[in-house]
């Protein structure tokens, strides 16, 4: 697979420059338009109309290097339903049980893959404290199913709930009150196992090294959580009730915003 923008020495340069993606003395064959496309990157494809003439500033270079920071398999994923089923079943069985290993998120995914007979992250790249680990064959996050692995970088889900309460009194007077609460779920550098793809960009995942919402501290057990891949449009609901002779109309609006990055991987047999 070509690595557009990245030279043989690892520098960021335009592939049509004298020291482009082929490196000194020659060029690698360019892949089709759309390969290595990363919707989170600001840098255009080098052979797009914009990319042919773009001036590479430091921010573009940072984005391009980040695009190539994860080692991804060049071959298409080998789909082994039985392997995914084993990993999903083992992950679901761990929910509410004590965390594995040191309690790090890595330990959960590594243990599940290894015990199921799948390759783990060391087979796909160097393991460091800050690496964006690869766990198999790269797939789109929207295409995941139970048993797939997710890798996060600076991922944040913000759930904002706004309640507007209108109280109407028997003499026609009324007043309104507004309550706003915000809930955040942050995964700066994290790994999770997919339990199910619930559709609409919503997943159920199994993970450890996450907070217990009841204590605000790191959970001592493996947890099952809902995950959102992208923003969710505001959804409103209304209810009315009587409090004595006062009519109470309550409208609740929930807005979900998502930022950061997610890589998804299909486990591969050893």
DRENPA-3360 file (N, C-alpha, C; in nm, 2 decimals, always signed):
BEGIN
1 = XXXXXXXX = +0.09/-0.12/+0.00/+0.00/+0.00/+0.00/+0.09/+0.12/+0.00 ~ +0.06/+0.22/-0.08/+0.14/+0.34/-0.08/+0.12/+0.42/+0.05 ~ +0.22/+0.50/+0.08/+0.20/+0.59/+0.19/+0.22/+0.73/+0.15 ~ +0.12/+0.78/+0.09/+0.13/+0.92/+0.03/+0.16/+1.02/+0.14 ~ +0.25/+1.11/+0.10/+0.30/+1.22/+0.19/+0.42/+1.18/+0.27 ~ +0.44/+1.05/+0.30/+0.55/+1.01/+0.39/+0.67/+0.96/+0.30 ~ +0.78/+1.02/+0.32/+0.90/+0.98/+0.24/+0.96/+0.85/+0.29 ~ +1.06/+0.81/+0.22/+1.13/+0.68/+0.26/+1.20/+0.70/+0.40;
9 = XXXXXXXX = +1.24/+0.83/+0.43/+1.31/+0.85/+0.55/+1.21/+0.89/+0.67 ~ +1.08/+0.89/+0.63/+0.98/+0.92/+0.73/+0.94/+1.07/+0.74 ~ +1.00/+1.15/+0.65/+0.96/+1.29/+0.65/+0.83/+1.31/+0.58 ~ +0.76/+1.42/+0.61/+0.64/+1.46/+0.54/+0.67/+1.55/+0.42 ~ +0.65/+1.50/+0.30/+0.68/+1.57/+0.18/+0.57/+1.53/+0.07 ~ +0.55/+1.62/-0.02/+0.45/+1.59/-0.13/+0.51/+1.48/-0.21 ~ +0.43/+1.38/-0.25/+0.48/+1.26/-0.33/+0.54/+1.30/-0.46 ~ +0.50/+1.42/-0.52/+0.55/+1.45/-0.65/+0.68/+1.55/-0.64;
17 = XXXXXXXX = +0.72/+1.57/-0.51/+0.84/+1.65/-0.50/+0.96/+1.56/-0.53 ~ +1.08/+1.62/-0.55/+1.20/+1.54/-0.58/+1.23/+1.43/-0.48 ~ +1.19/+1.45/-0.35/+1.20/+1.35/-0.25/+1.06/+1.32/-0.19 ~ +0.98/+1.27/-0.28/+0.84/+1.24/-0.24/+0.82/+1.11/-0.18 ~ +0.70/+1.05/-0.19/+0.67/+0.93/-0.11/+0.75/+0.81/-0.16 ~ +0.81/+0.82/-0.28/+0.89/+0.71/-0.32/+1.03/+0.71/-0.26 ~ +1.07/+0.83/-0.20/+1.20/+0.84/-0.15/+1.30/+0.87/-0.25 ~ +1.43/+0.90/-0.22/+1.53/+0.93/-0.31/+1.55/+0.83/-0.42;
25 = XXXXXXXX = +1.55/+0.87/-0.55/+1.58/+0.78/-0.66/+1.46/+0.72/-0.72 ~ +1.35/+0.74/-0.67/+1.23/+0.68/-0.74/+1.11/+0.70/-0.65 ~ +0.99/+0.66/-0.71/+0.87/+0.68/-0.64/+0.79/+0.55/-0.63 ~ +0.72/+0.53/-0.52/+0.63/+0.41/-0.51/+0.51/+0.44/-0.60 ~ +0.45/+0.33/-0.64/+0.33/+0.34/-0.72/+0.22/+0.39/-0.64 ~ +0.15/+0.50/-0.69/+0.04/+0.56/-0.61/-0.08/+0.47/-0.61 ~ -0.15/+0.45/-0.50/-0.27/+0.38/-0.49/-0.39/+0.46/-0.55 ~ -0.50/+0.40/-0.56/-0.62/+0.47/-0.61/-0.66/+0.58/-0.52;
33 = XXXXXXXX = -0.73/+0.68/-0.58/-0.78/+0.79/-0.50/-0.87/+0.74/-0.39 ~ -0.86/+0.78/-0.27/-0.94/+0.74/-0.16/-0.87/+0.64/-0.07 ~ -0.76/+0.58/-0.11/-0.69/+0.50/-0.02/-0.63/+0.58/+0.09 ~ -0.62/+0.53/+0.21/-0.57/+0.60/+0.32/-0.65/+0.72/+0.36 ~ -0.77/+0.73/+0.31/-0.85/+0.85/+0.35/-0.89/+0.84/+0.49 ~ -0.87/+0.95/+0.56/-0.90/+0.96/+0.70/-0.99/+1.08/+0.73 ~ -1.11/+1.06/+0.76/-1.21/+1.17/+0.78/-1.17/+1.26/+0.89 ~ -1.08/+1.22/+0.98/-1.05/+1.31/+1.09/-0.93/+1.40/+1.05;
41 = XXXXXXXX = -0.86/+1.38/+0.94/-0.75/+1.45/+0.91/-0.78/+1.58/+0.82 ~ -0.72/+1.69/+0.85/-0.74/+1.81/+0.77/-0.67/+1.81/+0.64 ~ -0.56/+1.73/+0.63/-0.48/+1.73/+0.51/-0.55/+1.66/+0.40 ~ -0.55/+1.72/+0.28/-0.62/+1.66/+0.17/-0.54/+1.54/+0.11 ~ -0.61/+1.46/+0.03/-0.53/+1.36/-0.04/-0.44/+1.42/-0.14 ~ -0.31/+1.38/-0.15/-0.21/+1.45/-0.23/-0.24/+1.46/-0.37 ~ -0.33/+1.38/-0.43/-0.36/+1.39/-0.57/-0.50/+1.45/-0.60 ~ -0.56/+1.50/-0.49/-0.69/+1.57/-0.51/-0.65/+1.71/-0.57;
49 = XXXXXXXX = -0.75/+1.78/-0.63/-0.72/+1.92/-0.68/-0.65/+2.01/-0.58 ~ -0.70/+2.00/-0.45/-0.64/+2.09/-0.35/-0.50/+2.04/-0.31 ~ -0.49/+1.91/-0.30/-0.36/+1.85/-0.25/-0.25/+1.87/-0.34 ~ -0.27/+1.89/-0.47/-0.16/+1.90/-0.57/-0.08/+2.03/-0.54 ~ -0.15/+2.13/-0.48/-0.08/+2.26/-0.47/-0.07/+2.31/-0.32 ~ -0.11/+2.22/-0.23/-0.12/+2.27/-0.09/+0.02/+2.29/-0.04 ~ +0.04/+2.40/+0.04/+0.16/+2.42/+0.11/+0.16/+2.36/+0.25 ~ +0.26/+2.27/+0.27/+0.26/+2.19/+0.40/+0.31/+2.28/+0.51;
57 = XXXXXXXX = +0.21/+2.33/+0.59/+0.25/+2.39/+0.72/+0.27/+2.29/+0.83 ~ +0.31/+2.33/+0.95/+0.33/+2.24/+1.06/+0.21/+2.17/+1.10 ~ +0.09/+2.23/+1.09/-0.03/+2.17/+1.14/-0.07/+2.05/+1.04 ~ -0.05/+2.08/+0.91/-0.08/+1.97/+0.81/+0.02/+1.85/+0.83 ~ +0.15/+1.89/+0.86/+0.24/+1.78/+0.88/+0.21/+1.70/+1.00 ~ +0.16/+1.76/+1.11/+0.12/+1.69/+1.23/+0.00/+1.60/+1.20 ~ -0.09/+1.65/+1.12/-0.21/+1.56/+1.09/-0.17/+1.44/+1.00 ~ -0.08/+1.47/+0.91/-0.04/+1.36/+0.82/+0.04/+1.25/+0.89;
65 = XXXXXXXX = +0.13/+1.29/+0.98/+0.21/+1.20/+1.06/+0.11/+1.12/+1.15 ~ +0.01/+1.18/+1.21/-0.08/+1.11/+1.29/-0.16/+1.01/+1.21 ~ -0.19/+1.04/+1.08/-0.26/+0.95/+0.99/-0.18/+0.82/+0.98 ~ -0.05/+0.83/+0.97/+0.03/+0.71/+0.95/+0.09/+0.65/+1.08 ~ +0.05/+0.70/+1.19/+0.11/+0.66/+1.32/+0.07/+0.52/+1.36 ~ -0.04/+0.47/+1.31/-0.08/+0.34/+1.34/-0.05/+0.24/+1.23 ~ +0.02/+0.13/+1.26/+0.05/+0.03/+1.16/-0.07/-0.05/+1.13 ~ -0.12/-0.05/+1.01/-0.24/-0.12/+0.97/-0.21/-0.23/+0.87;
73 = XXXXXXXX = -0.27/-0.35/+0.88/-0.25/-0.45/+0.78/-0.28/-0.41/+0.64 ~ -0.20/-0.45/+0.54/-0.23/-0.41/+0.40/-0.33/-0.50/+0.34 ~ -0.35/-0.62/+0.39/-0.44/-0.71/+0.33/-0.58/-0.69/+0.39 ~ -0.69/-0.72/+0.31/-0.82/-0.71/+0.36/-0.85/-0.80/+0.48 ~ -0.94/-0.77/+0.57/-0.97/-0.85/+0.68/-1.02/-0.99/+0.65 ~ -0.97/-1.09/+0.72/-1.02/-1.23/+0.70/-1.13/-1.24/+0.81 ~ -1.25/-1.26/+0.76/-1.36/-1.27/+0.85/-1.38/-1.41/+0.90 ~ -1.36/-1.43/+1.03/-1.38/-1.56/+1.10/-1.49/-1.55/+1.20;
81 = XXXXXXXX = -1.61/-1.57/+1.16/-1.73/-1.56/+1.26/-1.71/-1.63/+1.39 ~ -1.65/-1.75/+1.38/-1.64/-1.83/+1.50/-1.54/-1.76/+1.60 ~ -1.44/-1.70/+1.54/-1.34/-1.63/+1.63/-1.41/-1.51/+1.70 ~ -1.48/-1.43/+1.62/-1.55/-1.32/+1.68/-1.65/-1.36/+1.79 ~ -1.72/-1.48/+1.76/-1.81/-1.53/+1.86/-1.75/-1.57/+1.99 ~ -1.63/-1.63/+1.98/-1.56/-1.67/+2.10/-1.52/-1.55/+2.18 ~ -1.46/-1.45/+2.11/-1.42/-1.33/+2.18/-1.53/-1.25/+2.25 ~ -1.64/-1.24/+2.17/-1.76/-1.17/+2.23/-1.82/-1.25/+2.35;
89 = XXXXXXXX = -1.83/-1.38/+2.34/-1.88/-1.46/+2.45/-1.79/-1.44/+2.58 ~ -1.66/-1.45/+2.56/-1.57/-1.44/+2.67/-1.57/-1.30/+2.73 ~ -1.59/-1.20/+2.65/-1.60/-1.06/+2.70/-1.72/-1.04/+2.78 ~ -1.84/-1.08/+2.72/-1.96/-1.07/+2.79/-1.96/-1.14/+2.93 ~ -1.89/-1.25/+2.93/-1.89/-1.33/+3.06/-1.81/-1.26/+3.17 ~ -1.73/-1.17/+3.13/-1.64/-1.10/+3.23/-1.71/-0.98/+3.29 ~ -1.82/-0.93/+3.23/-1.89/-0.81/+3.28/-1.93/-0.83/+3.43 ~ -1.89/-0.73/+3.51/-1.92/-0.73/+3.66/-1.82/-0.82/+3.74;
97 = XXXXXXXX = -1.73/-0.88/+3.67/-1.62/-0.96/+3.74/-1.50/-0.87/+3.76 ~ -1.41/-0.91/+3.85/-1.29/-0.83/+3.87/-1.21/-0.81/+3.74 ~ -1.14/-0.69/+3.73/-1.06/-0.66/+3.62/-0.95/-0.76/+3.60 ~ -0.91/-0.77/+3.47/-0.80/-0.87/+3.44/-0.66/-0.80/+3.46 ~ -0.56/-0.88/+3.49/-0.42/-0.83/+3.49/-0.41/-0.71/+3.59 ~ -0.34/-0.61/+3.54/-0.31/-0.49/+3.62/-0.43/-0.40/+3.62 ~ -0.54/-0.43/+3.54/-0.65/-0.34/+3.54/-0.65/-0.25/+3.42 ~ -0.54/-0.25/+3.34/-0.53/-0.16/+3.23/-0.62/-0.21/+3.12;
105 = XXXXXXXX = -0.67/-0.12/+3.03/-0.76/-0.16/+2.92/-0.69/-0.26/+2.83 ~ -0.56/-0.24/+2.81/-0.48/-0.33/+2.72/-0.49/-0.47/+2.76 ~ -0.49/-0.50/+2.89/-0.49/-0.63/+2.95/-0.61/-0.71/+2.91 ~ -0.73/-0.64/+2.91/-0.85/-0.71/+2.87/-0.85/-0.75/+2.73 ~ -0.82/-0.67/+2.63/-0.82/-0.70/+2.49/-0.71/-0.81/+2.46 ~ -0.59/-0.79/+2.52/-0.48/-0.88/+2.50/-0.52/-1.02/+2.55 ~ -0.58/-1.03/+2.66/-0.62/-1.16/+2.72/-0.73/-1.23/+2.64 ~ -0.83/-1.15/+2.60/-0.94/-1.21/+2.52/-0.89/-1.26/+2.38;
113 = XXXXXXXX = -0.81/-1.19/+2.32/-0.76/-1.23/+2.18/-0.67/-1.35/+2.20 ~ -0.57/-1.34/+2.29/-0.48/-1.45/+2.31/-0.55/-1.58/+2.34 ~ -0.64/-1.58/+2.44/-0.72/-1.70/+2.48/-0.81/-1.75/+2.37 ~ -0.85/-1.67/+2.28/-0.94/-1.71/+2.17/-0.86/-1.76/+2.05 ~ -0.72/-1.75/+2.05/-0.64/-1.80/+1.94/-0.62/-1.70/+1.83 ~ -0.63/-1.57/+1.87/-0.62/-1.46/+1.77/-0.48/-1.39/+1.80 ~ -0.44/-1.32/+1.70/-0.32/-1.24/+1.71/-0.35/-1.12/+1.80 ~ -0.26/-1.07/+1.88/-0.28/-0.96/+1.96/-0.20/-0.84/+1.91;
121 = XXXXXXXX = -0.20/-0.73/+1.97/-0.14/-0.60/+1.92/+0.01/-0.62/+1.89 ~ +0.09/-0.69/+1.97/+0.23/-0.70/+1.93/+0.26/-0.76/+1.79 ~ +0.16/-0.83/+1.74/+0.18/-0.88/+1.60/+0.16/-0.78/+1.49 ~ +0.11/-0.66/+1.53/+0.08/-0.56/+1.43/+0.16/-0.43/+1.45 ~ +0.24/-0.42/+1.54/+0.32/-0.30/+1.56/+0.39/-0.30/+1.70 ~ +0.48/-0.20/+1.72/+0.55/-0.19/+1.84/+0.46/-0.14/+1.95 ~ +0.47/-0.20/+2.07/+0.39/-0.16/+2.18/+0.46/-0.06/+2.27 ~ +0.41/+0.06/+2.28/+0.46/+0.16/+2.37/+0.34/+0.22/+2.45;
129 = XXXXXXXX = +0.38/+0.30/+2.55/+0.27/+0.36/+2.63/+0.17/+0.45/+2.56 ~ +0.22/+0.51/+2.45/+0.14/+0.60/+2.38/+0.10/+0.56/+2.24 ~ +0.13/+0.44/+2.20/+0.11/+0.39/+2.06/-0.04/+0.37/+2.04 ~ -0.09/+0.40/+1.91/-0.22/+0.37/+1.87/-0.22/+0.22/+1.83 ~ -0.25/+0.13/+1.92/-0.24/-0.01/+1.89/-0.33/-0.06/+1.78 ~ -0.28/-0.15/+1.70/-0.36/-0.22/+1.60/-0.39/-0.36/+1.66 ~ -0.51/-0.41/+1.64/-0.55/-0.53/+1.70/-0.59/-0.64/+1.60 ~ -0.57/-0.61/+1.47/-0.61/-0.71/+1.37/-0.62/-0.63/+1.24;
137 = XXXXXXXX = -0.71/-0.67/+1.15/-0.73/-0.61/+1.02/-0.82/-0.48/+1.04 ~ -0.78/-0.37/+0.98/-0.85/-0.25/+1.00/-0.99/-0.25/+0.93 ~ -1.09/-0.21/+0.99/-1.22/-0.20/+0.94/-1.29/-0.06/+0.98 ~ -1.40/-0.03/+0.91/-1.47/+0.09/+0.95/-1.54/+0.07/+1.09 ~ -1.53/+0.17/+1.17/-1.60/+0.16/+1.30/-1.75/+0.13/+1.29 ~ -1.81/+0.18/+1.18/-1.95/+0.16/+1.16/-1.98/+0.01/+1.12 ~ -1.88/-0.06/+1.08/-1.90/-0.20/+1.03/-1.87/-0.30/+1.14 ~ -1.84/-0.26/+1.26/-1.80/-0.35/+1.37/-1.91/-0.45/+1.41;
145 = XXXXXXXX = -1.87/-0.56/+1.46/-1.97/-0.65/+1.52/-1.91/-0.71/+1.65 ~ -1.99/-0.79/+1.72/-1.94/-0.84/+1.85/-1.81/-0.91/+1.83 ~ -1.71/-0.89/+1.92/-1.58/-0.95/+1.91/-1.47/-0.87/+1.85 ~ -1.51/-0.76/+1.78/-1.41/-0.67/+1.72/-1.35/-0.58/+1.83 ~ -1.24/-0.52/+1.80/-1.17/-0.44/+1.90/-1.16/-0.29/+1.86 ~ -1.18/-0.20/+1.95/-1.17/-0.06/+1.92/-1.05/+0.00/+1.99 ~ -0.98/+0.10/+1.93/-0.87/+0.17/+1.98/-0.91/+0.32/+1.98 ~ -0.90/+0.39/+2.09/-0.94/+0.53/+2.10/-0.82/+0.62/+2.12;
153 = XXXXXXXX = -0.84/+0.75/+2.07/-0.74/+0.85/+2.10/-0.82/+0.98/+2.12 ~ -0.81/+1.04/+2.24/-0.88/+1.16/+2.28/-1.03/+1.16/+2.24 ~ -1.09/+1.05/+2.28/-1.23/+1.04/+2.25/-1.31/+1.09/+2.36 ~ -1.42/+1.17/+2.33/-1.50/+1.23/+2.44/-1.64/+1.23/+2.40 ~ -1.73/+1.18/+2.48/-1.87/+1.19/+2.46/-1.93/+1.28/+2.57 ~ -2.01/+1.38/+2.52/-2.07/+1.48/+2.61/-2.22/+1.46/+2.60 ~ -2.29/+1.43/+2.70/-2.44/+1.42/+2.70/-2.49/+1.54/+2.78 ~ -2.56/+1.62/+2.71/-2.62/+1.74/+2.78/-2.77/+1.72/+2.78;
161 = XXXXXXXX = -2.83/+1.73/+2.90/-2.97/+1.72/+2.92/-3.03/+1.85/+2.98 ~ -3.13/+1.90/+2.90/-3.19/+2.03/+2.94/-3.34/+2.00/+2.97 ~ -3.38/+2.03/+3.10/-3.52/+2.01/+3.14/-3.58/+2.15/+3.15 ~ -3.69/+2.17/+3.08/-3.77/+2.30/+3.09/-3.90/+2.26/+3.16 ~ -3.93/+2.32/+3.27/-4.05/+2.29/+3.35/-4.14/+2.41/+3.35 ~ -4.26/+2.40/+3.31/-4.36/+2.51/+3.31/-4.47/+2.47/+3.41 ~ -4.49/+2.55/+3.50/-4.60/+2.53/+3.60/-4.71/+2.63/+3.58 ~ -4.83/+2.58/+3.56/-4.94/+2.67/+3.54/-5.04/+2.66/+3.66;
169 = XXXXXXXX = -5.07/+2.77/+3.71/-5.15/+2.78/+3.84/-5.30/+2.80/+3.80 ~ -5.39/+2.77/+3.89/-5.54/+2.78/+3.86/-5.58/+2.91/+3.82 ~ -5.52/+3.02/+3.86/-5.56/+3.16/+3.82/-5.50/+3.20/+3.68 ~ -5.43/+3.10/+3.62/-5.37/+3.13/+3.48/-5.23/+3.18/+3.49 ~ -5.17/+3.21/+3.61/-5.03/+3.25/+3.62/-4.95/+3.13/+3.59 ~ -4.83/+3.15/+3.54/-4.74/+3.04/+3.51/-4.59/+3.09/+3.53 ~ -4.50/+3.00/+3.55/-4.36/+3.03/+3.56/-4.28/+2.91/+3.50 ~ -4.16/+2.93/+3.45/-4.08/+2.83/+3.40/-3.95/+2.82/+3.47;
177 = XXXXXXXX = -3.90/+2.69/+3.47/-3.77/+2.67/+3.54/-3.69/+2.58/+3.44 ~ -3.56/+2.60/+3.44/-3.47/+2.53/+3.35/-3.36/+2.46/+3.42 ~ -3.34/+2.34/+3.40/-3.23/+2.26/+3.46/-3.14/+2.20/+3.36 ~ -3.01/+2.22/+3.37/-2.91/+2.17/+3.27/-2.81/+2.08/+3.34 ~ -2.80/+1.96/+3.29/-2.69/+1.87/+3.35/-2.60/+1.82/+3.23 ~ -2.48/+1.80/+3.26/-2.38/+1.75/+3.16/-2.31/+1.63/+3.21 ~ -2.30/+1.53/+3.13/-2.23/+1.41/+3.16/-2.12/+1.38/+3.06 ~ -2.00/+1.36/+3.10/-1.89/+1.33/+3.00/-1.83/+1.20/+3.02;
185 = XXXXXXXX = -1.79/+1.14/+2.91/-1.72/+1.01/+2.91/-1.60/+1.03/+2.83 ~ -1.48/+1.02/+2.89/-1.35/+1.05/+2.82/-1.27/+0.92/+2.81 ~ -1.22/+0.90/+2.69/-1.13/+0.79/+2.67/-1.00/+0.84/+2.60 ~ -0.91/+0.90/+2.67/-0.79/+0.96/+2.61/-0.70/+0.86/+2.52 ~ -0.67/+0.75/+2.58/-0.59/+0.65/+2.51/-0.64/+0.51/+2.57 ~ -0.72/+0.45/+2.49/-0.80/+0.34/+2.55/-0.83/+0.23/+2.45 ~ -0.86/+0.11/+2.50/-0.90/+0.00/+2.42/-1.03/-0.06/+2.47 ~ -1.12/-0.11/+2.39/-1.24/-0.17/+2.43/-1.28/-0.28/+2.33;
193 = XXXXXXXX = -1.36/-0.37/+2.38/-1.41/-0.49/+2.30/-1.56/-0.47/+2.27 ~ -1.59/-0.48/+2.14/-1.73/-0.47/+2.10/-1.82/-0.59/+2.14 ~ -1.93/-0.56/+2.21/-2.02/-0.66/+2.25/-2.13/-0.67/+2.14 ~ -2.18/-0.55/+2.09/-2.28/-0.55/+1.99/-2.28/-0.42/+1.91 ~ -2.32/-0.42/+1.79/-2.34/-0.30/+1.71/-2.49/-0.28/+1.71 ~ -2.54/-0.18/+1.78/-2.68/-0.15/+1.80/-2.74/-0.07/+1.69 ~ -2.66/-0.02/+1.59/-2.72/+0.06/+1.48/-2.72/+0.20/+1.51 ~ -2.72/+0.29/+1.41/-2.73/+0.43/+1.43/-2.61/+0.49/+1.50;
201 = XXXXXXXX = -2.49/+0.43/+1.48/-2.37/+0.48/+1.55/-2.36/+0.45/+1.69 ~ -2.44/+0.36/+1.74/-2.44/+0.32/+1.89/-2.39/+0.18/+1.90 ~ -2.29/+0.16/+1.99/-2.23/+0.03/+2.02/-2.25/+0.00/+2.17 ~ -2.24/-0.13/+2.20/-2.23/-0.17/+2.33/-2.09/-0.23/+2.34 ~ -2.01/-0.19/+2.44/-1.87/-0.23/+2.45/-1.85/-0.29/+2.59 ~ -1.75/-0.37/+2.60/-1.70/-0.43/+2.72/-1.56/-0.37/+2.75 ~ -1.53/-0.31/+2.87/-1.40/-0.25/+2.89/-1.37/-0.24/+3.04 ~ -1.24/-0.22/+3.06/-1.19/-0.19/+3.19/-1.10/-0.07/+3.19;
209 = XXXXXXXX = -1.06/-0.03/+3.31/-0.99/+0.10/+3.33/-1.08/+0.21/+3.29 ~ -1.20/+0.21/+3.33/-1.30/+0.32/+3.32/-1.36/+0.35/+3.45 ~ -1.42/+0.47/+3.46/-1.48/+0.51/+3.59/-1.61/+0.43/+3.63 ~ -1.62/+0.41/+3.75/-1.75/+0.36/+3.81/-1.84/+0.49/+3.83 ~ -1.95/+0.50/+3.76/-2.03/+0.62/+3.77/-2.09/+0.64/+3.92 ~ -2.09/+0.54/+3.99/-2.14/+0.55/+4.13/-2.04/+0.61/+4.23 ~ -1.91/+0.58/+4.20/-1.81/+0.63/+4.29/-1.72/+0.73/+4.23 ~ -1.72/+0.75/+4.10/-1.63/+0.84/+4.04/-1.49/+0.80/+4.03;
217 = XXXXXXXX = -1.46/+0.67/+4.08/-1.33/+0.62/+4.08/-1.32/+0.51/+3.97 ~ -1.19/+0.46/+3.95/-1.17/+0.36/+3.85/-1.25/+0.23/+3.90 ~ -1.32/+0.17/+3.81/-1.40/+0.06/+3.84/-1.31/-0.06/+3.87 ~ -1.35/-0.14/+3.97/-1.28/-0.26/+4.01/-1.32/-0.38/+3.93 ~ -1.43/-0.36/+3.86/-1.48/-0.47/+3.78/-1.49/-0.43/+3.63 ~ -1.50/-0.53/+3.54/-1.52/-0.51/+3.40/-1.66/-0.46/+3.38 ~ -1.67/-0.36/+3.29/-1.80/-0.29/+3.27/-1.85/-0.30/+3.13 ~ -1.98/-0.29/+3.12/-2.04/-0.29/+2.98/-2.11/-0.15/+2.97;
225 = XXXXXXXX = -2.07/-0.08/+2.86/-2.12/+0.06/+2.84/-2.17/+0.08/+2.70 ~ -2.25/+0.19/+2.69/-2.29/+0.23/+2.56/-2.19/+0.33/+2.50 ~ -2.17/+0.32/+2.37/-2.07/+0.41/+2.31/-2.13/+0.47/+2.18 ~ -2.10/+0.60/+2.16/-2.15/+0.67/+2.05/-2.04/+0.70/+1.95 ~ -2.06/+0.67/+1.82/-1.95/+0.69/+1.72/-1.95/+0.83/+1.67 ~ -2.07/+0.90/+1.67/-2.08/+1.03/+1.62/-2.19/+1.11/+1.69 ~ -2.20/+1.24/+1.66/-2.30/+1.32/+1.73/-2.44/+1.27/+1.71 ~ -2.53/+1.29/+1.80/-2.67/+1.25/+1.80/-2.75/+1.38/+1.80;
233 = XXXXXXXX = -2.84/+1.40/+1.71/-2.92/+1.52/+1.71/-3.01/+1.52/+1.83 ~ -3.03/+1.65/+1.88/-3.11/+1.66/+2.00/-3.25/+1.59/+1.99 ~ -3.28/+1.52/+2.10/-3.41/+1.45/+2.10/-3.49/+1.50/+2.22 ~ -3.62/+1.53/+2.20/-3.70/+1.59/+2.30/-3.82/+1.50/+2.34 ~ -3.86/+1.50/+2.46/-3.97/+1.43/+2.51/-4.05/+1.52/+2.60 ~ -4.18/+1.51/+2.60/-4.27/+1.59/+2.69/-4.36/+1.50/+2.77 ~ -4.38/+1.55/+2.90/-4.47/+1.48/+2.99/-4.55/+1.59/+3.06 ~ -4.67/+1.56/+3.10/-4.76/+1.65/+3.18/-4.81/+1.58/+3.30;
241 = XXXXXXXX = -4.82/+1.65/+3.41/-4.88/+1.59/+3.53/-4.94/+1.70/+3.61 ~ -5.01/+1.65/+3.71/-5.08/+1.74/+3.81/-5.01/+1.73/+3.94 ~ -4.98/+1.85/+4.00/-4.93/+1.85/+4.14/-5.03/+1.93/+4.21 ~ -5.13/+1.86/+4.27/-5.24/+1.93/+4.33/-5.33/+2.00/+4.22 ~ -5.35/+2.13/+4.23/-5.42/+2.20/+4.13/-5.33/+2.28/+4.03 ~ -5.20/+2.24/+4.04/-5.10/+2.30/+3.95/-5.07/+2.20/+3.83 ~ -5.07/+2.25/+3.71/-5.04/+2.17/+3.59/-4.89/+2.19/+3.56 ~ -4.82/+2.08/+3.55/-4.67/+2.08/+3.53/-4.65/+2.02/+3.39;
249 = XXXXXXXX = -4.59/+2.10/+3.30/-4.55/+2.05/+3.17/-4.39/+2.04/+3.17 ~ -4.34/+1.93/+3.14/-4.19/+1.91/+3.15/-4.14/+1.86/+3.01 ~ -4.05/+1.94/+2.96/-3.98/+1.90/+2.83/-3.84/+1.87/+2.86 ~ -3.79/+1.75/+2.81/-3.65/+1.71/+2.83/-3.59/+1.70/+2.69 ~ -3.47/+1.76/+2.67/-3.40/+1.76/+2.55/-3.26/+1.71/+2.58 ~ -3.22/+1.60/+2.51/-3.09/+1.54/+2.52/-3.01/+1.56/+2.40 ~ -2.89/+1.61/+2.41/-2.80/+1.63/+2.30/-2.67/+1.56/+2.33 ~ -2.62/+1.48/+2.23/-2.50/+1.41/+2.25/-2.39/+1.45/+2.14;
257 = XXXXXXXX = -2.28/+1.50/+2.19/-2.17/+1.54/+2.10/-2.05/+1.45/+2.12 ~ -1.98/+1.42/+2.01/-1.87/+1.32/+2.01/-1.75/+1.38/+1.94 ~ -1.63/+1.37/+2.00/-1.51/+1.42/+1.94/-1.40/+1.31/+1.96 ~ -1.29/+1.33/+1.89/-1.18/+1.23/+1.90/-1.18/+1.13/+1.79 ~ -1.10/+1.03/+1.81/-1.08/+0.93/+1.71/-1.10/+0.79/+1.76 ~ -1.15/+0.70/+1.67/-1.16/+0.56/+1.70/-1.11/+0.48/+1.58 ~ -1.03/+0.38/+1.60/-0.99/+0.28/+1.50/-1.06/+0.15/+1.54 ~ -1.10/+0.07/+1.44/-1.17/-0.05/+1.46/-1.09/-0.17/+1.39;
265 = XXXXXX = -1.09/-0.28/+1.46/-1.01/-0.39/+1.41/-1.09/-0.52/+1.42 ~ -1.08/-0.60/+1.31/-1.13/-0.74/+1.31/-1.03/-0.84/+1.35 ~ -1.05/-0.92/+1.46/-0.95/-1.01/+1.50/-0.91/-1.11/+1.39 ~ -0.78/-1.15/+1.39/-0.72/-1.24/+1.29/-0.66/-1.36/+1.36 ~ -0.69/-1.48/+1.31/-0.64/-1.60/+1.38/-0.49/-1.61/+1.37 ~ -0.42/-1.67/+1.46/-0.28/-1.69/+1.46/-0.24/-1.78/+1.35;
% end
